[in-house]
Amino acid sequence: MSSHRLSKRGRYIAWATTGVVVVAGAGIAAQTSMAASSWPAQKTYTGRAFDTCTAPSLAAMKAWNTGFYGAAAVYIGGKNRGCAQPNLTSSWVKSVSTAGWKLIPLYVGAQPPCQSSRNPERFTASTAASLGASNAKDAIAKASALGMKPGSPIYLNMESYDITNKECNDATLTYVRSFTKTLRAKTYRAGYYGFASSSAKAVATATDRTDLPGNLWYALWNKKNTTTADWPWDPKLYTNHSRAHQYMVNSKETRGGHTITVDRNAWDAPVALIG
């Protein structure tokens, strides 16, 4: 995500209204291996969302509940997660959800072998499938422990990498497909965070759509609060509440006496089912 998180050590940066509805079919067309009739209806949030490295305190979340943001992304796990999460407990999740917040589970899984970073967990061409499956199982366990029920999305965080490196890109897509397929086997929806010029582009432009995530969260830091006007790929992809756009990073904001540095997102995609 932005420089105050996972990639704060040595990451290269690739640059290039609020409403909630519950829908049964949004995003399902893109998720090729999903049987819609057997799934819980997903909860979709449309409006502004923020993400920040450490989940804020309950007091801060209450102070920030002003209506400007309606959702918050939280880092539920992954060996490459950049910050400790002392506040992120099942009790916290239940409390902020009761207060009206929608939550977006984000998992920082293994990263590509050609990535310019010092992340502690990477996959290779030979380990991509197995690590994708084991990371997904861990993500499901983490989400479930926090009270995020089956039917919830889990967004896989993939940082920038050289997508012109075919071996690296093929390994990354193998990892992503394995992660996605494993999530769906346990009735969790698959989402993906990446950069519009690299990691998100690799998924959005892949010719073979089998087992790719059904929800795409793209980083394009143009300060435009939209998921449509600047969508850089096939307009028929990721329609029907399946897009999110990280449009501004490292925004230091104060609400109710609580200052947090956040990234801003335009959100029109699934959020967690809490219970």
N, C-alpha and C positions, 0 to 999 in steps of 0.2 A: 504494500500500500504506500503511503507517503513516507517521507524521510524520517519520521519519528517512530517508525515501527520496524518490522522484520528486516528491511533492507537498509537500515540506517548505517550498516558497516559495509561499504564498498559496492552498493547497488548502483548500476547505471540506470538512468531514467530515460524511458522511451516516450518522447512527446509525439508526436506525429507531425389552497389546494389540498388539501389533505382529504383522504377518503379511504375507507376499507370496505371491501366486498368479499363475500365468500362464494367461490365458484368451483364447480366440479371439474370443468374441462380445460381451464386456462393453461396454456403451455403444453398440454398433453400431446398435441400433434407433433411437436418437436422431439418428444421423448419416445423414441421408436419402440422401446421394449416395454412400455407401460400399458397395463390393462386398466383402462379408466374406471370400469365398473367396480373394481375391487379396492379402489383407493378412497381414502377420506377426502372430502371436499377441501381444496386448498384455501388458505386465507391469503388474499392479495391486498397489499397496501399500495396506494397511489399518493405520492406527495414527497416532501423532503425527508431525507434520512441522513444521519451522521454516523461516521465511524471514527473511533479513536483507539489508541493503543491499549489502554487499560480500561476496563468497564468502570464507569464513574460510580461514586458512592450513591447509595439510595437517596441521601439528602440532595445531592447534585441532580439526580434524575428528577426528583420532585420539583426542584427549582427550575429546571429546564423544560418542564412540561407546560409550555406557554402556547403551544399551537404552531410555532414556527417549524419545528421538527415533530414528526409523528412516529418515527422509527429509529432504532439504533442498531448498528451491527456490533456483534460481540465475538471475540476470538475464543472459540470453545476448545481449541486444542491444536496439536501438531508439534512435532519436535522443532520446527522452525518458527514457532510463535515467538514474537520478539519481546513480550512484556509479561510480567507476573499478573495474576488475576485474583487479588485478594477479595474483591467484592463479588466475583461471579460465582454464585452458589444457586442452588435450586430455590432457596428462600428469596434471594434477590430477584431471580427471574419471575417468580410468582408475584412479588410485590410490585415490580415495575410494570408487569403485564396488567395487574389489577388496576394500576394507576392510569392505564390507557396506552402505554407504549407498545409498539409492535417491535419484535426482536428479529434480527437477521443473523443466523448462525454462520460463522466464517471459520474455516479450518485451514491452517497453514501446513499443507502436506509437503512431501518430498519435492525437490526442485530439479530442473533439468541439468544434465551433466555439463552443458556448454554455457551455463549461466555465469555471469561475472558477479560472484558474491561469495561469502564465506558461510553459507548456511550449513548447518551440521548434518542434514539429511538430504541426500541426492539419490536419484535412481539412475540406472544405466539401461542400455537396450535390453540386457539380460534380466534385470530385476524390475523393470517398469511394471509389468503385469502383476507380479506378486506384491510389490510395494503399494500399488494402487489399491489392491484388495485389502491389504492389512491396514493401510491408512484409513480406508473407508470404514472398516469395522471399528477402528478406534474412534473415528468421528461419530459414528452412530452411538457408541457407548457413552461418549462425552455428552452428546446432545440429550440422550435419554436420561442420564444422571441429573441433568439440569431441568428436567421436566418438559423437554421439547419432544412432542409425541410423533409417532409415525404419521406420515403425511406432510411433515415439516420439510422445508428445503435445507440442505447444507451446501454452502457455497465454498468451493475449493479455490484457495488463493494460489494463483500461479504468477510469479513475477516475470519481468522481462527476460527474454532470451533471444538468441539469433535464430529466427525461424527459417532463414535461408540455409541453415545447416541441416540438410535433409535427415541425416542419421539422428541428430538431436531432436528434430521436430517429430520424426516418426516415433521415437521413444516417448516423447511427451504425450503424444496423442494415444499411444498404447496405455500409458499410465492413467490418463484422464478417462479413457473408456473403461478401464478396469475399475477405477474409483466409482464411476457413474453406475456401472452395472451392479456393483456390490451394494451401493446405496439402494437402488431400486428393488433389489432382491429382498430387502428388509422394509420396503414401503417408505423410504425417505426419498424426497425429490432431489434432483441433482441441479445445482447451480455452479457457476464458474465466474471467478473474478480474474481479469487480466487486462493487459494494455491494448489499446486500439491499434497500435502500430506493431504489436508483436504477439504476446500470448493470447489475447482475445481474438486477434486477427486469425491466428492459426486455427482456432475452433470455428470461427464464423465462416471461414473460406474453405474449410475442409470439404473435399468432394464427397467422401464417404461419410454420411451423417449417422451411421450406426453407433449407438451407445454414446453419443455425445450429450453433454448436459442440455437440459431443456430450458434453462434460464441463464441469460448472459449479462454480466455486470462488467461494463467496460470503463476503463480509466482513460479519459480524454479531458485534459485540464484546460478547458477553454472558457470556463466560468459561465457556461450556458446551461440553465436548469431545464433540460429537455431530454427525452429518450427517443425522440423522433426526428427533430429538425437536423441533427448532426449525425444520425445513424449512418455509419460509413459503408454498410454492406447491403446485401440483397434485402430489399424492404419486405419481402415475404417471410424472412426469417425472424424468429423470436417475437412474433406478434401475440396478441391476446394476453397481455399482462405477463410478459416474460423478459422484460428488459430493465436494466438499471444503469445509471451513468454517474460515475464519480467525476464531478466537473470542477471541483476546487479542493485544494489540499492545504494543510497547515494553517487553518483559519482559527486564530485565537479569539474566542468569544466568551462573553460573560453574561450570565443570566441568573438573577436572584442571588447575586453575590458569589456565584461559583464560576470560575474561569476554567475552560477546557480548550485544548487545541484539537480541532476536529477536521475531518474531511467532509465536504458536502456532497450529497448524492441526490440526483433525481431518481425516484423509485417508482416503478410500476411492475411489480413482480411479487412472488410469494414471500411470506414471512412465516415465522415459526407458529406452530399450534402448541399452545401451552396447556398443561393439565397434569 
